[in-house]
């Protein structure tokens, strides 16, 4: 399992991803699920991945190789003229990789599928955020749906739905996402720290604040403990049931 | 989909169930998923059901018919000498119904499965609460796992995990469950009010406080609105992110 969130904010795009991969609970590993590509002044792209690790690694490798030897049929991601074209390149690469595995005599009931979040900005256009499906199509955030989750999305969704606000600062978005990730990792062993984050500041056209929150990070541990108490207090602040 | 919760408390057993059944989002109905059997002074049992509606209705009908014409092979649920035996009777009936449908030439990938929560008390024993699987086996609550959820369990779980306390009163348990149900119905169209509830008071050996919360219930609506604000306030009460 996996948990990744990409969020469109007024000031930019916020990304967070966990690092656990597993094939059964007795076979777990730590892999980075966030890739950041930047050409300072030109573009900055962030890709989050969920699903089959071989698929997502192949997609990333193919995208990077094409950067060196690209042609008309295989355009270079870092030369994409717009975020829409960048999303198309990533989506087509994902679809090709999934299709190649599935038709290679190894039909394993969607086992090769992966879902991606791609966000960023290319000079001349605004920051944009996409959710890319294994079928090779994709959707974009809107005012009504300003964030995407992939992987184990359910446990961490209620707090995102209630507390998301496009005016969140980086520090507030980190707080919200760490609470959402904490709820998820408490309920699903397939989601675990360290958590990678990246805040792309709008019009920066270069990597913004990014880093990794370890499981023993003092701020994260404080949030995790304090959130349990804050939730209990919030519940107690509501009136008890009474008929009529 | 469905959402049902059974909860073991110091003062008794608390049950709540939604009433939505659906075959696709374009085909929804309202069905009661809670059955209460009582023989005052002798026993009181509550059954919550999730899964194939034909299966759960067949299980309930068979259990009730056996009450009229039972023999050694088909013991009467209401004559069960203990809660463990009652759980066995329900589990065996469930397993038979599922197996009969699956071997009747209609193998539809677990489509006939159902999962049940059975709780109550039989004179001479304590209140007990069981989760019954379609395979016909079952587990019981313990101090570490004092409640069961069936159906769409993920959205409503974080608040249950954080705020459950065995000392909750009926009024407090209603508040907690309605928050958990509200989070679930906001995220999954397959879960919807009215919600049925039953609080079995320990050693009462008869039906306790029970009723139905409609979607326009004033208390429920107040809780639903106030919870969104309380969650935002709880999040704001935590410190914003700062490195180091």
Interface residues (C-beta under 8 A of the other chain):
Chain A: X154 X155 X157 X158 X159 X161 X162 X163 X169 X170 X171 X172 X174 X175 X176 X178 X179 X183 X186 X187 X211 X219 X222 X223 X226 X227 X228 X230 X231 X232 X233 X234 X235 X237 X238 X239 X240 X241 X242 X243
Chain B: X154 X155 X157 X158 X159 X161 X162 X163 X169 X170 X171 X172 X174 X175 X176 X178 X179 X183 X186 X187 X211 X219 X222 X223 X226 X227 X228 X230 X231 X232 X233 X234 X235 X237 X238 X239 X240 X241 X242 X243
